[in-house]
Amino acid sequence: MGEGREIERGKKLLIPPFLTPQGEKREAKRGERRVKVKIDRNLEGDVVKISRELYTALDNPQEVEVVAPGGSSHEKRRVFKVSVDDGLTSNEIYMSEESARAIGIAENTVVTIKKK
């Protein structure tokens, strides 16, 4: 290195947006999450049980929309009333067997849950 040149320090490295881990931030802003479905035989009707953490992340909804996978033309959607349970994990929801069958999903299927 030359005597008259100094090394520039403190410059930020430019990283393209597609390489930065921003998926979680966007997911929280959109008001939707991807969760696993569990079957609860004690639930009846169009009610889903979600955790307190998921309830606050979705901004305290009274109703949520569950979107089952299957591509854009085959997605099945259904609106459910919300029941909050403090003993659940934030990546699972519980619904009745009849409701799961109606939208064509089995236990442990990953679905998108959106604030309605």
Backbone as CSV, one residue per row, in Angstrom:
resi,resn,N_x,N_y,N_z,CA_x,CA_y,CA_z,C_x,C_y,C_z
1,MET,0.833,-1.178,0.000,0.000,0.000,0.000,0.874,1.236,0.000
2,GLY,0.350,2.266,-0.589,1.092,3.515,-0.638,0.995,4.262,0.686
3,GLU,1.959,5.140,0.914,1.977,5.878,2.163,0.842,6.896,2.253
4,GLY,0.458,7.485,1.168,-0.543,8.533,1.183,-1.978,8.012,1.185
5,ARG,-2.174,6.727,0.981,-3.529,6.184,0.902,-3.936,5.569,2.233
6,GLU,-5.147,5.868,2.643,-5.677,5.255,3.859,-6.785,4.289,3.465
7,ILE,-6.925,3.269,4.252,-7.980,2.300,4.010,-9.285,2.874,4.552
8,GLU,-10.320,2.860,3.712,-11.620,3.361,4.149,-12.303,2.288,4.975
9,ARG,-12.674,2.648,6.163,-13.375,1.717,7.051,-14.761,2.264,7.361
10,GLY,-15.667,1.376,7.711,-17.000,1.794,8.094,-17.989,1.872,6.943
11,LYS,-17.549,1.568,5.750,-18.477,1.560,4.619,-19.362,0.320,4.725
12,LYS,-20.623,0.473,4.370,-21.554,-0.651,4.408,-21.434,-1.455,3.122
13,LEU,-21.558,-2.734,3.263,-21.539,-3.638,2.132,-22.939,-3.697,1.529
14,LEU,-23.053,-3.509,0.264,-24.354,-3.558,-0.392,-24.709,-5.005,-0.713
15,ILE,-25.831,-5.454,-0.173,-26.293,-6.824,-0.391,-27.615,-6.745,-1.148
16,PRO,-27.754,-7.513,-2.217,-29.016,-7.483,-2.965,-30.188,-7.930,-2.090
17,PRO,-31.375,-7.380,-2.304,-32.520,-7.694,-1.453,-32.911,-9.167,-1.450
18,PHE,-32.670,-9.881,-2.559,-33.053,-11.292,-2.597,-32.136,-12.179,-1.755
19,LEU,-31.029,-11.652,-1.273,-30.135,-12.427,-0.411,-30.315,-12.111,1.066
20,THR,-31.106,-11.114,1.392,-31.297,-10.745,2.794,-32.473,-11.506,3.384
21,PRO,-32.388,-11.913,4.649,-33.467,-12.689,5.281,-34.615,-11.785,5.735
22,GLN,-35.472,-11.384,4.801,-36.573,-10.500,5.135,-37.919,-11.213,5.120
23,GLY,-37.939,-12.500,4.899,-39.186,-13.239,4.811,-40.020,-13.156,6.068
24,GLU,-39.390,-13.253,7.231,-40.128,-13.203,8.481,-40.724,-11.825,8.723
25,LYS,-40.016,-10.791,8.366,-40.527,-9.440,8.569,-41.755,-9.203,7.702
26,ARG,-41.687,-9.611,6.441,-42.828,-9.447,5.554,-44.014,-10.262,6.033
27,GLU,-43.738,-11.473,6.522,-44.814,-12.345,6.960,-45.569,-11.720,8.131
28,ALA,-44.856,-11.102,9.049,-45.501,-10.483,10.188,-46.321,-9.269,9.762
29,LYS,-45.854,-8.517,8.767,-46.570,-7.338,8.304,-47.848,-7.702,7.565
30,ARG,-47.836,-8.798,6.839,-48.976,-9.167,6.008,-50.170,-9.640,6.814
31,GLY,-49.965,-10.022,8.058,-51.077,-10.532,8.847,-51.430,-11.959,8.497
32,GLU,-50.415,-12.746,8.157,-50.649,-14.153,7.868,-49.465,-14.977,8.326
33,ARG,-49.716,-16.233,8.592,-48.674,-17.159,9.033,-48.926,-18.525,8.422
34,ARG,-47.870,-19.320,8.312,-47.985,-20.711,7.883,-47.864,-21.578,9.121
35,VAL,-48.854,-22.440,9.338,-48.923,-23.253,10.547,-49.347,-24.675,10.198
36,LYS,-49.114,-25.588,11.145,-49.551,-26.976,10.996,-50.937,-27.139,11.596
37,VAL,-51.732,-27.991,10.970,-53.082,-28.269,11.458,-53.059,-29.532,12.304
38,LYS,-53.673,-29.445,13.463,-53.880,-30.604,14.332,-55.379,-30.799,14.499
39,ILE,-55.794,-32.033,14.667,-57.211,-32.352,14.827,-57.548,-32.423,16.310
40,ASP,-58.616,-31.738,16.696,-59.127,-31.784,18.073,-60.564,-32.284,18.000
41,ARG,-60.792,-33.462,18.500,-62.111,-34.078,18.403,-63.136,-33.400,19.314
42,ASN,-62.694,-32.570,20.251,-63.615,-31.872,21.152,-64.170,-30.584,20.550
43,LEU,-63.573,-30.106,19.467,-64.060,-28.884,18.825,-65.227,-29.213,17.901
44,GLU,-66.182,-28.285,17.851,-67.321,-28.460,16.960,-67.522,-27.201,16.146
45,GLY,-68.012,-27.372,14.938,-68.327,-26.225,14.090,-67.091,-25.577,13.499
46,ASP,-67.276,-24.347,13.060,-66.198,-23.609,12.399,-65.410,-22.788,13.398
47,VAL,-64.671,-23.481,14.267,-63.847,-22.840,15.292,-62.440,-23.419,15.203
48,VAL,-61.428,-22.542,15.278,-60.046,-23.000,15.370,-59.455,-22.498,16.676
49,LYS,-58.638,-23.336,17.287,-57.907,-22.937,18.495,-56.513,-22.516,18.086
50,ILE,-56.094,-21.327,18.511,-54.751,-20.842,18.220,-54.093,-20.386,19.508
51,SER,-52.774,-20.247,19.474,-52.028,-19.826,20.661,-52.174,-18.322,20.876
52,ARG,-51.887,-17.884,22.077,-51.939,-16.460,22.408,-50.928,-15.679,21.563
53,GLU,-49.748,-16.262,21.348,-48.700,-15.605,20.555,-49.141,-15.392,19.105
54,LEU,-49.746,-16.406,18.508,-50.250,-16.297,17.146,-51.413,-15.308,17.082
55,TYR,-52.237,-15.301,18.096,-53.375,-14.379,18.172,-52.902,-12.924,18.164
56,THR,-51.870,-12.619,18.929,-51.357,-11.244,18.948,-50.587,-10.923,17.664
57,ALA,-49.919,-11.911,17.077,-49.183,-11.675,15.831,-50.136,-11.351,14.675
58,LEU,-51.333,-11.915,14.716,-52.336,-11.637,13.695,-53.184,-10.417,14.052
59,ASP,-52.827,-9.723,15.095,-53.487,-8.484,15.518,-54.899,-8.731,16.061
60,ASN,-55.039,-9.717,16.934,-56.255,-10.020,17.686,-57.520,-10.158,16.828
61,PRO,-57.533,-11.107,15.888,-58.710,-11.245,15.012,-59.856,-11.987,15.696
62,GLN,-61.075,-11.683,15.295,-62.244,-12.446,15.737,-62.468,-13.647,14.818
63,GLU,-62.085,-13.474,13.550,-62.197,-14.549,12.567,-60.904,-14.632,11.769
64,VAL,-60.562,-15.842,11.348,-59.382,-16.045,10.506,-59.795,-16.867,9.285
65,GLU,-59.029,-16.712,8.224,-59.244,-17.483,7.013,-58.133,-18.519,6.909
66,VAL,-58.501,-19.770,6.742,-57.532,-20.845,6.577,-57.496,-21.200,5.097
67,VAL,-56.288,-21.151,4.518,-56.105,-21.444,3.101,-55.303,-22.732,2.984
68,ALA,-55.932,-23.751,2.410,-55.275,-25.044,2.228,-54.470,-25.022,0.941
69,PRO,-53.361,-25.760,0.879,-52.509,-25.750,-0.310,-53.168,-26.446,-1.488
70,GLY,-52.574,-26.234,-2.655,-53.078,-26.922,-3.831,-52.938,-26.095,-5.091
71,GLY,-52.092,-25.084,-5.086,-51.941,-24.251,-6.268,-53.004,-23.176,-6.322
72,SER,-52.826,-22.217,-7.195,-53.714,-21.060,-7.224,-55.153,-21.414,-7.581
73,SER,-55.356,-22.347,-8.490,-56.727,-22.666,-8.897,-57.371,-23.711,-7.994
74,HIS,-56.582,-24.399,-7.192,-57.128,-25.457,-6.354,-57.119,-25.135,-4.873
75,GLU,-56.745,-23.920,-4.502,-56.731,-23.558,-3.087,-58.144,-23.590,-2.533
76,LYS,-58.264,-24.104,-1.325,-59.553,-24.097,-0.651,-59.442,-23.172,0.547
77,ARG,-60.411,-22.289,0.674,-60.412,-21.294,1.742,-61.669,-21.462,2.571
78,ARG,-61.521,-21.152,3.866,-62.680,-21.198,4.746,-62.434,-20.260,5.916
79,VAL,-63.483,-19.600,6.374,-63.390,-18.661,7.486,-63.820,-19.363,8.768
80,PHE,-63.029,-19.170,9.833,-63.285,-19.798,11.123,-63.313,-18.743,12.228
81,LYS,-64.072,-19.019,13.271,-64.027,-18.183,14.467,-62.819,-18.609,15.287
82,VAL,-62.296,-17.675,16.079,-61.048,-17.912,16.812,-61.328,-18.215,18.278
83,SER,-60.651,-19.234,18.773,-60.631,-19.546,20.196,-59.166,-19.560,20.626
84,VAL,-58.819,-18.803,21.668,-57.427,-18.683,22.093,-57.161,-19.646,23.244
85,ASP,-56.043,-20.370,23.138,-55.619,-21.304,24.180,-54.154,-21.017,24.497
86,ASP,-53.848,-20.758,25.766,-52.482,-20.396,26.160,-51.512,-21.572,26.135
87,GLY,-52.004,-22.795,26.125,-51.126,-23.957,26.186,-50.624,-24.452,24.849
88,LEU,-50.907,-23.749,23.765,-50.514,-24.213,22.432,-49.226,-23.551,21.972
89,THR,-48.552,-24.211,21.022,-47.371,-23.596,20.415,-47.815,-22.680,19.285
90,SER,-46.954,-21.738,18.917,-47.348,-20.714,17.944,-47.367,-21.214,16.506
91,ASN,-46.860,-22.407,16.244,-46.837,-22.900,14.863,-47.877,-23.989,14.608
92,GLU,-48.895,-24.086,15.475,-49.949,-25.087,15.305,-51.313,-24.453,15.554
93,ILE,-52.304,-24.945,14.816,-53.692,-24.602,15.107,-54.470,-25.903,15.242
94,TYR,-55.561,-25.857,15.966,-56.407,-27.026,16.152,-57.777,-26.746,15.564
95,MET,-58.310,-27.728,14.837,-59.651,-27.601,14.273,-60.344,-28.946,14.349
96,SER,-61.658,-28.934,14.131,-62.424,-30.173,14.199,-62.136,-31.033,12.968
97,GLU,-62.402,-32.304,13.116,-62.155,-33.245,12.024,-63.058,-32.959,10.826
98,GLU,-64.299,-32.566,11.090,-65.235,-32.264,10.005,-64.772,-31.042,9.203
99,SER,-64.269,-30.027,9.899,-63.795,-28.817,9.206,-62.580,-29.124,8.347
100,ALA,-61.679,-29.928,8.870,-60.489,-30.297,8.103,-60.879,-31.104,6.870
101,ARG,-61.814,-31.988,7.033,-62.268,-32.803,5.907,-62.968,-31.940,4.856
102,ALA,-63.686,-30.916,5.304,-64.425,-30.051,4.382,-63.500,-29.273,3.447
103,ILE,-62.322,-28.886,3.943,-61.395,-28.178,3.053,-60.319,-29.098,2.489
104,GLY,-60.429,-30.384,2.777,-59.579,-31.385,2.133,-58.167,-31.474,2.660
105,ILE,-58.007,-31.353,3.986,-56.666,-31.475,4.562,-56.648,-32.543,5.641
106,ALA,-55.469,-33.078,5.876,-55.269,-34.075,6.919,-54.471,-33.448,8.061
107,GLU,-54.319,-34.198,9.130,-53.535,-33.711,10.260,-52.079,-33.513,9.828
108,ASN,-51.430,-32.510,10.390,-50.047,-32.112,10.117,-49.854,-31.463,8.754
109,THR,-50.934,-31.077,8.090,-50.825,-30.326,6.843,-50.459,-28.883,7.172
110,VAL,-49.580,-28.289,6.379,-49.203,-26.891,6.582,-50.159,-26.022,5.777
111,VAL,-50.818,-25.091,6.466,-51.775,-24.184,5.831,-51.370,-22.744,6.144
112,THR,-51.968,-21.815,5.423,-51.774,-20.389,5.688,-52.980,-19.891,6.446
113,ILE,-52.726,-19.181,7.533,-53.806,-18.605,8.310,-53.700,-17.092,8.206
114,LYS,-54.817,-16.453,7.821,-54.833,-15.013,7.596,-55.881,-14.357,8.473
115,LYS,-55.597,-13.118,8.848,-56.579,-12.337,9.586,-57.712,-11.988,8.623
116,LYS,-58.935,-12.125,9.082,-60.081,-11.829,8.221,-60.663,-10.488,8.581
